[in-house]
Amino acid sequence: MKSGRVIRTFVAHDGRRVVLRTPKWEDLDDLAEMINSLVEGKADIIKNEKVSREEEANWLAKVLVSVENEDALYVVAEVDGKAVANSEVSKKDGYHSHVGAIGIAIRNGFRDVGIGTEMMKALIDQGRAWGLKVLTLSVFASNKRAFHVYEKVGFVQTGVIPKSVFKEGKYVDEILMTKLLE
């Protein structure tokens, strides 16, 4: 798939026009700023340290190759010309080749307006197009907002890893969720 390819557009609940598309090299600074703002805001994501522009550039280079090779689909949400969210579905391999893993991150100020739901639908559609049978993801137990979105699009809780995360002096469980694509 080509970089910058538009997947769909929609109007968010707050009236802003959102473009869901594959990432492009020009997103580098927006994506670095987004991940660093999430780290700074102590969002419920795996990363807990800011990234340098060089680290983000290395990551984005790998992402663009992965999208081009169709090993994964990364979806960026663009609002007013700025990348404000990023998500992915990646194919597993070997005995897990029928499974896809999903991840999603949305910048503060762009949550609760339907972007997450639309991104998840795009990832699910791609999983189906690839012929995947199972999609998986994990979410911090403290992230009720994300858990609700995942349930809304058909994911169910299938496991818990107790105390998987140690954040701000507290242990947090990691919830495993699954959606069967049959």
Secondary structure as UniProt FT lines:
FT   TURN            3..4
FT   STRAND          6..11
FT   TURN            13..14
FT   STRAND          17..21
FT   HELIX           25..27
FT   HELIX           28..40
FT   TURN            41..42
FT   HELIX           53..68
FT   TURN            69..70
FT   STRAND          72..79
FT   TURN            80..81
FT   STRAND          82..91
FT   HELIX           94..96
FT   TURN            97..98
FT   STRAND          99..106
FT   TURN            108..109
FT   HELIX           115..129
FT   TURN            130..131
FT   STRAND          134..140
FT   TURN            141..142
FT   HELIX           144..152
FT   TURN            153..154
FT   STRAND          156..167
FT   TURN            168..169
FT   STRAND          170..180
//
